[in-house]
Amino acid sequence: MLFKKLILSLIIVLAIIINPIALYAISLVPGGDSIGIDLNYQGVVITGGYKIKSKNTTYDPFAKDFKTGDMIVEIDNQKVTSIEELTKIIKDGGSEKSDYDVTIIRNNEKLHRNLQVIYENQEFSTGLYVKDAISGVGTLTFYNPTNNTFGALGHAMSDTKLSSSELIQSGTIFESNVTSIKKATSNSSGNKIADISNVEIGSINSHNQFGIYGTYNYDISKRKALETASIDEIKLGKAYFLTVLNGHEIQKCEIEITKLNDQYTIKEKGIEFKVTDQNVINKANGIVQGMSGSPIIQDDKIIGCVTHVSGNNPMIGFGLYIEWMLEMDKQG
């Protein structure tokens, strides 16, 4: 009797070890929608600068150790999160005030700099070009009806002028209409060209190197849910992704999975595939910008999403395992 109990215990333990990711098999509504993405900075980012000439003097903020990519987060100990707030603080200071103590973030380090403001004809100049948000077009990966959350993109929204993508966290997603596609070539990446509407379909609560995550306010009641696949369920061979190639219509795009990379921690490019769908080949010549986030489906299960394209061959793409996106959704 003891021997039977030991065998039973061993079987249970082995089952737990062999299939530890079965917990990730949940029902999600696949996306495929083209979305406009608007991400807010946690401050105001310097994108460039110019010299100001006034009263026989020239002021250059970059000579005062301001740099492209610096994020202004405070002026005279007042928090700044938008251009509107930045402008108001300076206007409230009036033309009598010409110097401000500015707190910037550079490479995740807080620094203090002196900003000069020059008034002329009732208008002020700082010598800085700034912005407070980044926008783009991507594809929604999934809706989670159990907690009204979504995941999209599968990678970070990059800003080459910003020192760290961690400084972008909140934002909004909007309905988007694809008007045309610039085809990919072996020398340059193509992209979807889309009009972004003012219809908000969700709020972004988290942004990281594996995508954007948040809550949605979109009606998905008529959409069919699919189970997610664990990494060990995914196999080589036929699959498809969902994306918009024209207007709002979500289309199935056939691919062949050619390689699956073993991953035991969250990493990019777990799935490698080639495009076999003639419609995608004709319209886009492969994977283009704007397809990021397109859910990949195999055997009626969501297995991941499109994230990258080969630099040499736009017919070759890469995907992020859905398991990692669910992990990020939990953390968000």
Secondary structure, DSSP 4 states (H G I P E B T S, - for coil): -HHHHHHHHHHHHHHHHH-TTGGG--EEEE---EEEEEEEEEEEEEEEE--EEETTEEE-GGGGT--TT-EEEEETTEE--SHHHHHHHHHHH-TT--EEEEEEEETTEEEEEEEE-EEETTEEE-SEEEEEEEEEEEEEEEEETTTTEEEE-SS----TTSS-GGGEEEEEEEEEEEEEEEPP-SSS--EEEEEEEEEEEEEEEEEETTEEEEEE----TTSPPEEEPPGGG--SEEEEEEEEEEBTEEEEEEEEEEEE---SS--S--EEEEE--HHHHHHHSS--BT-TTPEEEETTEEEEEEEEE-SS-TTEEEEEEHHHHHHHHHH-
